[in-house]
Amino acid sequence: MPAKYSKIGSIQQESDIARLMADALERPDILNLAAGFTDNASLPLNEVLSIANDLARENGGDRSILQYGTNQGRSGLREILSKRIEKADLKPEESYSASNVFIANGSQQILYLAVQTLCNPGDIILVEQPTYFVFLEVLRGLGVTPMPLPMMDDGDVDVDELRMLLDKLKDSGEIEKVKAVYLVSYYANPSGHSISVNAKKGIGHVLNEANAGIAVIEDAAYRELHFQAPNEVSSCLAIEDYENSPVLYTSTLTKPFASGLKVGYGYCSDRDWLQRMLSIKGQQDFGTSNFNQAILERGLEDGIFDVHLLSLRKNYHLKMKCLHEALGGELGALGWTWAEPDGGLYIWARSPNGMDTGFDSNFHRDCIKNGVMYVPGDLCFSLGGPSDRVRLSFGVLDLDEIEEAAYRFLEVAKRITL
């Protein structure tokens, strides 16, 4: 008799990321507008080396930074991060506690821990349309159903329709399976949209009305990557309408500094949920790299982190403008549309007349043949559509490469656009 395995451990379909990576590896000459990587040339090598040398010399060569750290993360770093969220939310000092903060191996680990502790196979998490496609893979891998939130044309959640959706789920008895709402609230991946204050308050109000214990996972990975003025909408942690909802705010120190350090952080308003995530995290890794945390802690203390971040914002703004203008007139004349983003790493474009740009479309295949990659937009929808969107990342390529990638994309668009 064959062995029995849990659904969570069962073989899933090939990862979307794996498929994209395979395309890239098979064509080393390809220009990658798909990868959500940070700019390689701007990585702060000298700054990291300087911090590491300072740490190594202090206290007569203290080796403790090379030892295991705590499961929840360095207390000094957690204190800095709680104050950083306070400042972004325009809250008074001591509003947030470092005891609610934990450090992880990138914000991706936090998302996995959140779903693993909240959900059983067959449970439901409500997601925006579009949403971060890797989160959809996390749900798929854990046997959790992503249910689309009703959306408005401006990219916000339709609060009135959300109220009706929750009422229907109550009537059907499915509301007990709904464990969380997942929001990518600032310069979202893939759309670049930031949730308005009215929509954010409205979502909290409706969840409060429903009184179903539905948690909120707020993904703020791109919050600090604004191009000019920061987005002033507070996180769900600071909005009164969420006082009765467990809120997990997640972000990262890697995209605004050095992605290879792989340090993310979460702030959880619910202590029981936090402890359950920490319990599983301890089983996985015994704590995030103490050395990497020490580097980032010092970089934040000394202002090195924010000096680099200021430069990075200017760099990404320049690169976004380069891609936006390189595509601009000609692609727009063909009927393609997109909004110029205020931050983040992506342009989210729509083809005219519903033209298919999905993974298996002629358009996608021809782009690969022509040496340019993008993320097919259908991957970012929980029900697999629509298939007329593309996500273009300007993060990894330099300016000359961005212009060439746009030229290659335009060549295909001119041949195929309906």
Rosetta blueprint (number, residue, H / E / L):
1 M L
2 P L
3 A L
4 K L
5 Y L
6 S L
7 K L
8 I L
9 G L
10 S L
11 I L
12 Q L
13 Q L
14 E L
15 S L
16 D H
17 I H
18 A H
19 R H
20 L H
21 M H
22 A H
23 D H
24 A H
25 L H
26 E H
27 R L
28 P L
29 D L
30 I L
31 L E
32 N E
33 L L
34 A L
35 A L
36 G L
37 F L
38 T L
39 D L
40 N H
41 A H
42 S H
43 L L
44 P L
45 L H
46 N H
47 E H
48 V H
49 L H
50 S H
51 I H
52 A H
53 N H
54 D H
55 L H
56 A H
57 R H
58 E H
59 N H
60 G H
61 G L
62 D L
63 R L
64 S H
65 I H
66 L H
67 Q L
68 Y L
69 G L
70 T L
71 N L
72 Q L
73 G L
74 R L
75 S H
76 G H
77 L H
78 R H
79 E H
80 I H
81 L H
82 S H
83 K H
84 R H
85 I H
86 E H
87 K H
88 A H
89 D L
90 L L
91 K L
92 P L
93 E L
94 E L
95 S L
96 Y L
97 S L
98 A H
99 S H
100 N H
101 V E
102 F E
103 I E
104 A E
105 N L
106 G L
107 S H
108 Q H
109 Q H
110 I H
111 L H
112 Y H
113 L H
114 A H
115 V H
116 Q H
117 T H
118 L H
119 C L
120 N L
121 P L
122 G L
123 D L
124 I E
125 I E
126 L E
127 V E
128 E L
129 Q L
130 P L
131 T L
132 Y L
133 F H
134 V H
135 F H
136 L H
137 E H
138 V H
139 L H
140 R H
141 G H
142 L L
143 G L
144 V L
145 T E
146 P E
147 M E
148 P E
149 L L
150 P L
151 M E
152 M L
153 D L
154 D L
155 G L
156 D L
157 V E
158 D L
159 V H
160 D H
161 E H
162 L H
163 R H
164 M H
165 L H
166 L H
167 D H
168 K H
169 L H
170 K H
171 D H
172 S H
173 G L
174 E H
175 I H
176 E H
177 K H
178 V E
179 K E
180 A E
181 V E
182 Y E
183 L E
184 V E
185 S L
186 Y L
187 Y L
188 A L
189 N L
190 P L
191 S L
192 G L
193 H L
194 S L
195 I L
196 S L
197 V H
198 N H
199 A H
200 K H
201 K H
202 G H
203 I H
204 G H
205 H H
206 V H
207 L H
208 N H
209 E H
210 A H
211 N L
212 A L
213 G L
214 I L
215 A E
216 V E
217 I E
218 E E
219 D E
220 A L
221 A L
222 Y L
223 R L
224 E L
225 L L
226 H E
227 F L
228 Q L
229 A L
230 P L
231 N L
232 E L
233 V L
234 S L
235 S L
236 C H
237 L H
238 A H
239 I L
240 E H
241 D H
242 Y H
243 E L
244 N L
245 S L
246 P L
247 V E
248 L E
249 Y E
250 T E
251 S E
252 T E
253 L L
254 T L
255 K L
256 P L
257 F L
258 A L
259 S H
260 G H
261 L H
262 K L
263 V L
264 G E
265 Y E
266 G E
267 Y E
268 C E
269 S L
270 D L
271 R H
272 D H
273 W H
274 L H
275 Q H
276 R H
277 M H
278 L H
279 S H
280 I H
281 K H
282 G H
283 Q H
284 Q H
285 D H
286 F L
287 G L
288 T L
289 S L
290 N H
291 F H
292 N H
293 Q H
294 A H
295 I H
296 L H
297 E H
298 R H
299 G H
300 L H
301 E H
302 D H
303 G L
304 I H
305 F H
306 D H
307 V H
308 H H
309 L H
310 L H
311 S H
312 L H
313 R H
314 K H
315 N H
316 Y H
317 H H
318 L H
319 K H
320 M H
321 K H
322 C H
323 L H
324 H H
325 E H
326 A H
327 L H
328 G H
329 G H
330 E H
331 L H
332 G H
333 A H
334 L L
335 G L
336 W L
337 T E
338 W E
339 A L
340 E L
341 P L
342 D L
343 G E
344 G L
345 L L
346 Y E
347 I E
348 W E
349 A E
350 R E
351 S L
352 P H
353 N H
354 G H
355 M L
356 D L
357 T L
358 G L
359 F L
360 D L
361 S L
362 N H
363 F H
364 H H
365 R H
366 D H
367 C H
368 I H
369 K H
370 N L
371 G L
372 V E
373 M E
374 Y L
375 V E
376 P E
377 G H
378 D H
379 L H
380 C H
381 F L
382 S L
383 L L
384 G L
385 G L
386 P L
387 S L
388 D L
389 R E
390 V E
391 R E
392 L E
393 S E
394 F L
395 G L
396 V L
397 L L
398 D L
399 L H
400 D H
401 E H
402 I H
403 E H
404 E H
405 A H
406 A H
407 Y H
408 R H
409 F H
410 L H
411 E H
412 V H
413 A H
414 K H
415 R H
416 I H
417 T L
418 L L
